[in-house]
Amino acid sequence: MSDASMNPTPSPTGPAGCFITVEGIDGAGKTSHVEALAQRWITRGLEVVRTREPGGTELAEALRALVLARPMDALTEALLVFAARRDHLVRVIEPALARGAVVLCDRYTDATFAYQGGGRGFDLAVLTQLESWVQQGRQPDLTLWFDLPPAVAAARRAAARVPDRFEAEPLAFFEAVAAGYQRRFAQAGARVARLDASLTPGEVAAQIAAALEARSW
């Protein structure tokens, strides 16, 4: 596929056929806002595909289970994440966009650059090459970045659930992940809307609404 075919121009009057991602470190609170985002467009008669990464297909979910539970080196981790992403793109994301659905995805490649590139310290040039091979130009039309200090996110995680292999990492890991997000988004341009995730859920929701309304969505 050409880059043009994989990134159609978003509609100026709505997000039909658009790819929207939510990003942030574990504990940033992004997942709790996904349902409200979906309902915003469902009530307008649009099809909304809610999905996640790693995951979204039977194969990708199996790979996710391995990544979250099994110890492995950074290259193996990155390869599994991109293998899951490829299956997700081919089977879910691209078909949904082609039929005009809104695709709302909890994490995408920005997370790979933050977690594997930042947290694991893995070679960014290798990640960039994998990104090119696997995605063939597909990037989100909008990314909502839930930006939260790592120490605050750690406190939220501790109160919420039993940690997986990533969530059990020390604070220094999440500080490196947060720096990875900062580095990635410094080069991402207008597709990223930064949200102050330290605010109340209502205040975060208002920031999300403002970001969407700025795009007439």
C-alpha positions as CSV (number, residue, x, y, z in Angstrom):
1,M,0.0,0.0,0.0
2,S,1.2,3.5,-0.6
3,D,1.5,6.1,2.1
4,A,-1.4,8.1,0.6
5,S,-3.8,5.1,0.6
6,M,-3.0,4.3,4.2
7,N,-3.5,7.9,5.5
8,P,-6.6,9.4,3.9
9,T,-7.3,13.0,4.7
10,P,-9.7,13.2,7.7
11,S,-13.1,14.7,7.1
12,P,-13.3,18.3,8.3
13,T,-16.7,17.8,9.7
14,G,-16.2,14.6,11.7
15,P,-13.8,11.7,12.4
16,A,-15.3,9.1,10.1
17,G,-12.5,7.0,8.7
18,C,-10.1,8.4,11.2
19,F,-7.5,6.6,13.4
20,I,-7.3,8.0,17.0
21,T,-4.9,6.7,19.6
22,V,-4.6,7.3,23.4
23,E,-1.2,7.1,25.0
24,G,0.4,7.5,28.4
25,I,2.3,5.6,31.0
26,D,0.5,2.9,33.1
27,G,-1.6,4.7,35.7
28,A,-2.3,7.8,33.6
29,G,-6.0,7.1,33.5
30,K,-6.4,7.0,29.7
31,T,-8.4,3.7,29.6
32,S,-11.2,5.1,31.7
33,H,-11.9,7.8,29.0
34,V,-12.0,5.5,26.0
35,E,-15.7,4.5,26.5
36,A,-16.8,8.1,26.7
37,L,-14.9,8.9,23.5
38,A,-16.6,6.0,21.7
39,Q,-20.0,7.1,22.8
40,R,-19.4,10.6,21.6
41,W,-19.4,9.3,18.0
42,I,-21.7,6.4,18.4
43,T,-24.5,8.8,19.3
44,R,-23.8,10.6,16.0
45,G,-24.4,7.4,14.1
46,L,-20.7,6.6,13.4
47,E,-19.3,3.1,13.7
48,V,-16.6,3.0,16.3
49,V,-14.0,0.2,16.6
50,R,-12.5,0.1,20.1
51,T,-9.2,-1.8,20.2
52,R,-5.8,-1.9,22.0
53,E,-2.2,-2.7,21.5
54,P,-0.6,-5.1,21.9
55,G,-3.8,-6.9,21.0
56,G,-7.0,-6.5,19.0
57,T,-6.8,-9.9,17.2
58,E,-6.6,-13.5,18.4
59,L,-3.0,-13.7,17.4
60,A,-2.1,-10.3,18.8
61,E,-3.7,-11.0,22.1
62,A,-1.7,-14.2,22.4
63,L,1.5,-12.3,21.7
64,R,0.3,-9.6,24.3
65,A,0.0,-12.4,26.9
66,L,3.6,-13.4,26.2
67,V,5.0,-9.9,26.3
68,L,3.2,-9.1,29.6
69,A,4.2,-12.3,31.4
70,R,7.4,-13.8,30.0
71,P,10.9,-12.4,30.6
72,M,12.7,-11.7,27.4
73,D,15.3,-9.4,26.0
74,A,14.4,-6.0,24.4
75,L,14.8,-7.1,20.8
76,T,12.5,-10.1,21.3
77,E,10.0,-7.8,23.1
78,A,10.0,-5.3,20.2
79,L,9.7,-8.0,17.5
80,L,6.6,-9.5,19.3
81,V,5.0,-6.1,19.7
82,F,5.5,-5.3,16.0
83,A,4.3,-8.8,14.9
84,A,1.1,-8.2,16.9
85,R,0.8,-4.7,15.4
86,R,1.1,-6.1,11.8
87,D,-1.7,-8.6,12.4
88,H,-3.8,-5.9,14.1
89,L,-3.3,-3.5,11.1
90,V,-4.1,-6.1,8.5
91,R,-7.1,-7.7,10.2
92,V,-8.7,-4.9,12.1
93,I,-7.4,-1.3,11.7
94,E,-7.1,-1.0,7.9
95,P,-10.5,-2.7,7.1
96,A,-12.3,-0.6,9.6
97,L,-10.8,2.7,8.3
98,A,-11.6,1.6,4.7
99,R,-15.3,1.3,5.5
100,G,-15.4,4.7,7.3
101,A,-15.3,3.6,10.9
102,V,-13.6,5.6,13.7
103,V,-10.8,3.4,15.1
104,L,-10.1,4.2,18.7
105,C,-6.9,2.4,19.9
106,D,-5.5,2.2,23.4
107,R,-1.8,2.6,22.5
108,Y,0.1,2.2,19.2
109,T,3.6,2.7,18.1
110,D,4.3,5.8,20.3
111,A,4.1,3.3,23.2
112,T,6.8,1.1,21.6
113,F,9.2,4.0,21.3
114,A,8.4,5.0,24.9
115,Y,8.5,1.5,26.5
116,Q,11.0,-0.4,24.4
117,G,13.0,2.7,23.2
118,G,12.8,4.7,26.4
119,G,12.2,2.2,29.2
120,R,14.3,-0.6,27.8
121,G,16.9,1.7,26.1
122,F,16.5,-0.2,22.9
123,D,18.0,1.1,19.6
124,L,15.6,3.7,18.2
125,A,16.9,3.3,14.7
126,V,15.9,-0.4,14.8
127,L,12.4,0.6,16.0
128,T,12.1,3.2,13.2
129,Q,13.0,0.5,10.6
130,L,10.4,-1.9,12.1
131,E,7.9,0.9,12.1
132,S,8.4,1.5,8.4
133,W,8.2,-2.2,7.5
134,V,5.2,-3.0,9.5
135,Q,3.0,0.1,9.2
136,Q,3.8,1.2,5.6
137,G,3.0,4.8,6.6
138,R,0.0,4.3,8.8
139,Q,0.1,6.8,11.6
140,P,-2.8,8.1,13.8
141,D,-4.8,11.1,12.7
142,L,-4.9,12.2,16.3
143,T,-3.1,11.0,19.5
144,L,-4.4,12.0,22.9
145,W,-1.4,12.0,25.2
146,F,-2.3,11.5,28.9
147,D,0.8,13.2,30.4
148,L,1.3,12.4,34.1
149,P,4.4,12.5,36.4
150,P,5.7,8.9,36.9
151,A,5.5,9.1,40.7
152,V,1.8,10.0,40.6
153,A,1.1,7.2,38.1
154,A,2.9,4.7,40.4
155,A,0.7,5.7,43.3
156,R,-2.4,5.2,41.2
157,R,-1.2,1.8,40.0
158,A,-0.5,0.6,43.5
159,A,-4.0,1.4,44.5
160,A,-5.7,-0.1,41.5
161,R,-4.5,-3.6,40.6
162,V,-2.0,-6.4,40.8
163,P,0.9,-5.4,38.5
164,D,1.9,-7.2,35.3
165,R,5.6,-7.5,34.1
166,F,5.7,-3.9,33.0
167,E,3.7,-2.3,35.9
168,A,6.1,-4.1,38.3
169,E,9.1,-2.2,37.0
170,P,10.7,0.4,39.3
171,L,10.0,4.2,39.2
172,A,13.2,4.7,37.2
173,F,11.8,2.6,34.3
174,F,8.7,4.8,34.1
175,E,10.7,7.9,34.3
176,A,12.6,6.6,31.2
177,V,9.3,5.7,29.6
178,A,8.0,9.2,30.2
179,A,11.1,10.7,28.7
180,G,10.6,8.4,25.7
181,Y,7.1,9.8,25.2
182,Q,8.5,13.3,25.5
183,R,11.1,12.6,22.9
184,R,8.7,11.0,20.5
185,F,6.1,13.6,20.7
186,A,8.5,16.5,20.3
187,Q,8.8,15.3,16.7
188,A,5.1,14.4,16.2
189,G,3.7,17.8,15.3
190,A,0.0,18.6,15.3
191,R,-1.3,15.0,15.5
192,V,-0.7,15.0,19.3
193,A,-2.9,16.7,21.9
194,R,-1.2,16.8,25.3
195,L,-3.6,16.3,28.3
196,D,-2.7,17.1,31.9
197,A,-3.7,13.8,33.4
198,S,-2.9,15.0,36.9
199,L,-6.3,16.8,36.9
200,T,-9.7,15.4,37.9
201,P,-11.5,13.1,35.5
202,G,-13.9,15.8,34.7
203,E,-11.1,18.3,33.9
204,V,-9.3,15.7,31.7
205,A,-12.6,15.1,29.9
206,A,-12.9,18.8,29.2
207,Q,-9.4,18.8,27.7
208,I,-10.3,15.9,25.5
209,A,-13.5,17.7,24.3
210,A,-11.5,20.8,23.6
211,A,-9.0,18.9,21.5
212,L,-11.8,17.2,19.5
213,E,-13.7,20.4,19.0
214,A,-10.6,22.2,17.7
215,R,-10.8,19.6,14.9
216,S,-14.6,20.0,14.4
217,W,-15.0,16.4,15.8
